[in-house]
Amino acid sequence: MSISGITSTALSGMRAQTTRVSAIANNIANSSTPGYARLNTSLTSVESGGVQAVVSPTASDVDPAAEVTDLIEADQSYKANAVVFETGADMWEMLMSIKRD
């Protein structure tokens, strides 16, 4: 995988986690709304590399404790992808520096 592929994959992971956090926020905000359908986020691999988030309503009720746990997991996943992205960008800068010299 190339450096641009690494950064693209990490960026797709950050976007997917952002989508997931948005769904979690909707669940928490609407947890006491009668008839609200809890949103579930599924992450799937993309053939070209990376990940995609798909949000769909479910028949289950909102469990605030589970939502907070999912939020913590999404936060950690976002941060891990951000580190990979930054590392890829640093590697790119280093390669460009070597090429210039």
Backbone hydrogen bonds, N-H to C=O, Kabsch-Sander energy under -0.5 kcal/mol:
donor,donor_aa,acceptor,acceptor_aa,energy
6,I,2,S,-2.3
7,T,3,I,-2.5
8,S,4,S,-2.2
9,T,5,G,-2.4
10,A,6,I,-2.4
11,L,7,T,-2.4
12,S,8,S,-2.3
13,G,9,T,-1.8
14,M,10,A,-2.2
15,R,11,L,-2.4
16,A,12,S,-2.4
17,Q,13,G,-2.2
18,T,14,M,-1.9
19,T,15,R,-2.2
20,R,16,A,-2.2
21,V,17,Q,-2.6
22,S,18,T,-2.0
23,A,19,T,-2.0
24,I,20,R,-2.3
25,A,21,V,-2.7
26,N,22,S,-2.1
27,N,23,A,-2.3
28,I,24,I,-2.6
29,A,25,A,-2.7
30,N,26,N,-2.0
31,S,28,I,-1.1
33,T,30,N,-2.0
36,Y,33,T,-1.9
38,R,36,Y,-0.7
38,R,60,S,-1.0
40,N,56,S,-3.1
42,S,40,N,-0.5
42,S,54,V,-2.9
44,T,42,S,-0.5
44,T,52,Q,-2.6
46,V,50,G,-1.7
49,G,46,V,-2.2
52,Q,44,T,-2.8
54,V,42,S,-2.7
56,S,40,N,-2.5
58,T,38,R,-2.7
67,E,63,D,-2.4
68,V,64,P,-2.3
69,T,65,A,-2.1
70,D,66,A,-2.6
71,L,67,E,-2.3
72,I,68,V,-2.3
73,E,69,T,-2.2
74,A,70,D,-2.6
75,D,71,L,-2.3
76,Q,72,I,-2.3
77,S,73,E,-2.4
78,Y,74,A,-2.5
79,K,75,D,-2.4
80,A,76,Q,-2.3
81,N,77,S,-2.2
82,A,78,Y,-2.3
83,V,79,K,-2.1
84,V,80,A,-2.0
85,F,81,N,-2.5
86,E,82,A,-2.6
87,T,83,V,-2.5
88,G,84,V,-2.5
89,A,85,F,-2.4
90,D,86,E,-2.5
91,M,87,T,-2.5
92,W,88,G,-2.2
93,E,89,A,-2.3
94,M,90,D,-2.3
95,L,91,M,-2.5
96,M,92,W,-2.4
97,S,93,E,-2.1
98,I,94,M,-2.2
99,K,95,L,-2.3
100,R,96,M,-2.0
101,D,97,S,-1.6
